Amino acid sequence: MDNLLDLGSNDIRFIGIVGLGGIGKTTIAKVLYEKLEHKFRYLAEEMVKMVEGHPLALIKIGSHLHGKDIDKWEESLEKGLEDVEGIVVMDMEEEELVLDAKSFAYMNKLKLLEINNVRVDEDIQFLSNKLGILRWNGYPSKYLPSTFQPQSLLELHLPNSKVVRLWEGRKEFIWLKEIDVSGSENLVETPDFSKLPNLQRLILRNCARLCVIHPSITTLNPLVLVDMSNCVNLKTFPSKLITCKRLQTLVLSNSGLKSFPKVEKPTKSLTQLHLDGTLIQDLPSSFGLLTHLTLLNLRDCTKLSSLPTSICKLILLQTLNLNGCKNLHQIPFTLGTIQSLTMLDIGGTFIDQAPDAIICLRSLETLNCERLSRNIWWSLSNLVGSTNGLLPIRDLNLSDCNLVDEDIPDDIKSTTIAKASNKFAICGRTKLEGSYESKLINIPIVKSSEDGHQN
């Protein structure tokens, strides 16, 4: 049997023991087991002892050594965890993985760490300075380790963490491009960003206690996105952030912002500004310096009572959302100079007449007037799809405008409205017949009679 097993070889061998019952097959197997098991038991016990029972380390070693010969086990035992370069632990379906924070002290060469649904009951005292990507959903400590300063770090993702502040003072992360601490409810302030010369994306949304943005954020020229949505305690932010050299998208939706800061100089790249759900009452006259805006979202700004006349300077604006601005009674006539505007949403405002500016918006394709008064239809009916082609609107929404039967043409397809509209929605309540919904909706374009046919 020893010759068959070739115990001096490192090859894996399978030997079948077969025969009639009672001839001693089990006895032979037991003898072989007792002869061999001490060698593997020793290695296994030494491995467990080396990692002090840390489950994350055992998972990594187990997956690495599965199917390997004894030499590989012994080699790994000698090296320990110092050569581990990557760990990915995703959701544990059966149970939450409990991790001892000390296990990271062995992993000096770790370059990738991605963890989700792992519980750590102690502060993280050490993380490898070789890390290039750190993604830890639910990071358990108030700060990153004081010794943590990897020069090759590209991504720092700590969503739903317990951090109060990422680090104290200045830390140099020269290649860091993205920080995501969204949902970190204990985060009070951001760190000093002055040594992060390549940061492009900063995600701070849903950080309910965040109230201070470090002024060094204005020095980040590569920054293209800042998301501070749902930061309900954030009342202000450094005004120069708006004019950062490459900033394209600024999201302040449902934040605690009550006023928008003065814009000090024309912006060069800001194209999307989301102020929806904030408590701002007006916008500064300098707002017109945001000359590259293509989207302005002011939805549900319930305190907003006016727009500055300087809005006419937003010559690239394509989408303006004012839905739910219930204190807004009118929009300035100067809006009509924005020939790029294709979508205007004034639903749920206090506007009761078609704004004078609308007649000049020759590129307007979508107009939402839901939840306005009947007057809005009367003031629009001679503009939308008129024979003079005043408005090229394709989608018009008049739902819940309290229209009555007499307001609606009997044969919509014979009107100029149908000729100009792909979608024409009129929904609401009549005085005589109770409620009805979508009496007219999705009416196809009807070409003029000179075309000789209808679509």
ABEGO torsion letter per residue (X at the ends): XAAAAGAABABBBBBBBBEBBGAGAAAAAAAAAAAAAAAAAAAAAAAAAAAGGBAAAAAAAAAAABGBBAAAAAAAAAAEAAABABBBBBBBAABBBBBBAAAAAABAABABBBBBGBBBABBBABBBAABABBBBBGBABABBBAABBBAABABBBBBGBABABABBEBBBBAABABBBABGBAABABBBBAAABAABABBBABGBAABABBBAAAAABAABABBBABGBAABABBBAAAAABAABABBBABGBABABBBBBABBBAABABBBABGBABABBBAAAAABAABABBBABGBAABABBBAAAAABAABABBBABGBAABABBBAAAAABAABABBBABGBABABBBAAAAABAABABBBABGBBAAAAAAAAAABGBAAGABABABBBABGAGBBAAABBABAAABAAAAABABBBBBEBBAAAEBBBGABBGBBBBBBAAAGBBX
